[in-house]
Amino acid sequence: MESENSLLVDVLIVGAGPSGLSTAIHLADKLNKDSIKKRIMLVDKASEIGAHTLSGTLVKEQALKELLSSEEFENLPAECKVTRDDTVKLSQKEYKTLPFHPPYMNNIGNKIVSLSEVCKYLADIATKKGVEIYPGFSISDLLYKDDKIIGVKCSDTGLSKDGKKEKNFQEGTKVFAKLTILAEGSRGSLAKKVKNRFALRANSNPQLYSIGIKEIWDIKNENIKEGEVFHTFGYPLEGDEFGGGFIYGLGNNRVELGFAIGLDYKDPTLDPHALMQIWKQHPFLRKILEDGKLLEYGAKTIPEGGWNCISKLYTDNLLIVGDSAGFVAMPALKGVHLSVTSGMCAAQTAYEALKVDDFSEASLSNYKKHIDESRIKKELYPVRNFRAVMSEGLFIGGFKFGIQLITNGFCLLTPHLQKDSLSTKKIKDFSGKFFKERFKGKLEFDKKLTFDKDSSVFYSGTHHDEEQPCHLVVKDMDEFKRININEYGMPCQHFCPAAVYEEHIDKNGEHSLKIHPENCIHCKTCDIKTPNDAITWNPPYGGDGPQYQNM
Amino acid sequence: MTTIISLMKQVPLPSQMRMGEDGLMDRTKAKSIINIDCSFALEAGLQLKSMLGSARLIVCSMGPPSFEQSLKKAISMGYDEAYLLSDRKLGGSDTFATGLAISTMLKHLGFGKGANEDFIIVAGRQTSDGDTAHVPSQVAQNLGIPQATFIENVEFKDEHVIARRIIEGGYQILKLPKPCTLSLTPTGIPPRRPSLLGAVKARDAKITVLSVSDINLSDEKIGLSGSPTIVAKVVNIKSERAPVIMSKGEDVSALVDNLIENIKSGKNTLEKKEKKEVKKKSIPEGYERVDFRDGASGILTWAELANGKITRPSLELLTPAKNLANSLKEGTKVRTVLIGHNVKDLANELIFHGSDEVIIIDDERLEEYRILPFSSIFAQVIKKYNPEISLFAATTAGRELAPRTAVKTQSGVTADCTGLEIGEHIDRKNKKVFAPILESRRPTYGESKLATILGFHCPQISTARAGTFEVPKRDENLKGKISTFKPKLDEEDFVTKIIKTVRGDGGLANLFEADVIISGGRGTICDDMNLIKELARELKKQGVNAEYASSRPMVDIGISEYARQVGQTGKTVRPKIYVAVGISGAIQHLAGMKESETIIAINIHPNESIFSSADFGLVGDYSDIVPELISRVKEGFTFGVKKGE
């Protein structure tokens, strides 16, 4: 098994978000307490910890309190405490503050944090406890022996665009691990492979996702106070579109805001990035952002299907945690605390397995037991049908969800769920107004309040080595042309929040796909939403991608 | 076993350097990276090792303890040992003091003449936060070993280094013995990504940190006291161009029609602001006036030759040289050094362009420029003529010849200047006025600032950015003296062999003299700039002096050659018409073309910053617009430039 370019570890964690870091910290704590020496390694594709971490985070602290010692918890970096929390209904020109909170939505007392910052902090703690953390490495493959996972292989680097070995070729290191824990975040590319190969989805619904787009602004202080929180619904969404916006006052003249929309929308030309820009033009937002300056931009997807969309999360020698697993409590719009808890459950499982040196599926099935006993099930099970009924829109969905609150989540008329790539309608089948028509006059971006995609991408700091095979793989170009371009009008050019996909029309009127992988901000919407599942998102070289500072 | 020594500097990530509220570049928020050129040198070291079979790879740097992260990165790439010279006393060192400190460190580590001589130094050409390209030459001179700078590619054959060096208008293949110093441009093999295994090794690796006293370097030779130059002041550069006129039209043909109409009817102009009277600095009473020249007098320049002709940048140099001489005491001479074989005829050309005296060094071994004998000759000429100022064109030759010569004369050097004037320096602390003194101005911080650098040791040496000054008017009535000089040269000065010299047709000269430059950027990648080349070709067929050029990314990915790179790290051009196609308008590129008479920008993205620096703009796809332009050129459209002009 050992070769010159390989490493041997006990536990390998892929991904340094809140779930991966929680796994590492909790496992190290448990082992250190027993004075057991094990090699725990954590790798992340971002150039530094936190650089690919994005969240609109009002964090429920309880989970972190359980994870950390009281001293570690005290020093957790936080922006501020929520002092006011309003839900605002937007119509095209007006807004109304709701006199009450929708269930699960009250945040007073929760902390507003930068998840990038929190992750940096957690990584320092994990390092002190003996975990080896290596940012800047992406994993291209899982390693198998007798159809069981035995570790991973880092991406080869120094390849030309067509995959040829260049002079600076560097083979990716193989990491052999007794236990591999996937904590890659939303739509993890390895988790996707594992779920397919071992049919882990056999007894669950397909996962549903939203895309969330986030900006951080420097504003005039008086426009929004530190700790003030607003969630908006309504405009610019309508009908059965699920989503809304958030605005958090951070103090120090800064505000973070974001807009999310469920990827089960139907209009093939809908553009979430443009929705965010349209939303910002609403008087309610405009007055906050007036004369402000955009500091950062980013986007990620949110696995929000809830309990019924969570697959089996273990197989021989492998566990899946966090967003890769799908632990998001949608009614509360929160996932970080569940990620932390899932990491702790995984750590507990790993600890037990290490003690008996048994990493078989049977041994790792403890993970399910721990999850069922944790807050994860407590929070997710009663609201298991929330997102499903919301696919019918806020009005009917809200009514059905209201009933579920009384019946502990039981729902008679649960709509059938399908994966998001199937929800998009063909151009000829879409009956509503197309996006551009619907928001005519609102799609001219002034580069002050609103930005075109290319400008926005600049604020994500994203960067990719151009000398590498394209990390976005199209299944079949001819088929893509026939289905995605001809029948659907190439939705990826619209939904991608980073202008990665361009529909090029040449002199003869021929339409073709042009990919700009260097723009990618790793949200993975293309992997989820492209009709015919025509695009696969693979990790590019380690260290490439956005450079989030405070997201 | 041969040791490969890589010299490396850590710099703030240029793209993350933002302008702070106070108008100063904020480096603190920027992430630190290995200087790009240095990372190419690191890779060259690794490539050399694979050609050598086995080698000891060491990486050295000078800077604060935070540099350790970059040294660790070098180890993760495959280096064996890392050394950091780190000492507060080194703060404020200019390139001269830095070159001395690094070479002293290397001597301390056992390398140098008379000690371990089995080594090869690889360094980056220049750093993104200094941009001087001096240190490798200074280190080589301090160690007394051969050098080759601006190297794109290295090989190791028959115990010799074979290096491909960028020269004006082409390249040269050099063969160097060990030990030697190489400086690498970022156009060769890109640095490899570390493997995870390498990162694990680097995590546990120990970096040897050395202080100034560890290497026995005395305090007065480093930091401010060891630096012959100082930065006297830094001011913002403001660009002034009238608002762009954008083309309108429904389709490609209408857009191009409109562009042609717009060019015909003329560009917007800015109202000229009255220049403010420059207030003369008043010198407080009781200050001592210091003339540090100590008898040194005159301006010395170098006439660089290519294909047996004097290069344009060397003629340009006579403009500031003459101006400086006029600002100094009457009778100050401009002398020009002309080195070559059978070059007597060229001496008159220099005189016709304003040189008062041409000093000819004729030797058949000196037909092609080579750093060792040329720097030796310069040191000897300087010793004899004792000039107060010495100027070189900032070509790849000038940028190594100046620093290597300067180490011999103990002078500081200011690199890549765009302004050269005589002024005075008021030292309020010591109540002294240094005058007259050469004020060398150079753009810095990604071209957003103009720094004034002063040197207090004669000759004050500067290199001038090619294309910045105009060639003086040729006047056959001008008279001057022609003298010859016989230098003492060693066999040692010729250890580096020139294997081959290749100068293509598209070179510096052509770019500088072109009336129309068609320049391609990232947006023209799809066909390797073929349409750009075709447009330039068609213009030539129409009798227009046209050339094509490119922005840096196109050179980096190998589509265009370095000689055609316009921008901060390439060339400064000022044609009548500059057509920027698919170029975003990064400040580094603007630096190289903003003096063009008329700028036309064509880009598919309407928000690219190039449009705010252009006179005419057109939003459209490269592959649609340029073919249309080509067909218009075939019908006689020449961007308003007269044929054969």
Interface residues (C-beta under 8 A of the other chain):
Chain A: N5 S6 L7 V43 E48 E132 Y134 G136 F137 C154 T157 G158 E166 K167 N168 F169 Q170 E171 G172 T173 V175 K447 D452 D454 S455 G461 H463 D465 E466 E467 H504 D506 K507 Y541 G542 G543 Q547
Chain B: S15 Q16 K31 E43 Q47 I189 P190 P191 R192 R193 P194 S195 L196 L197 A199 V200 R203 I557 H605 N607 D621 S623 D624 P627
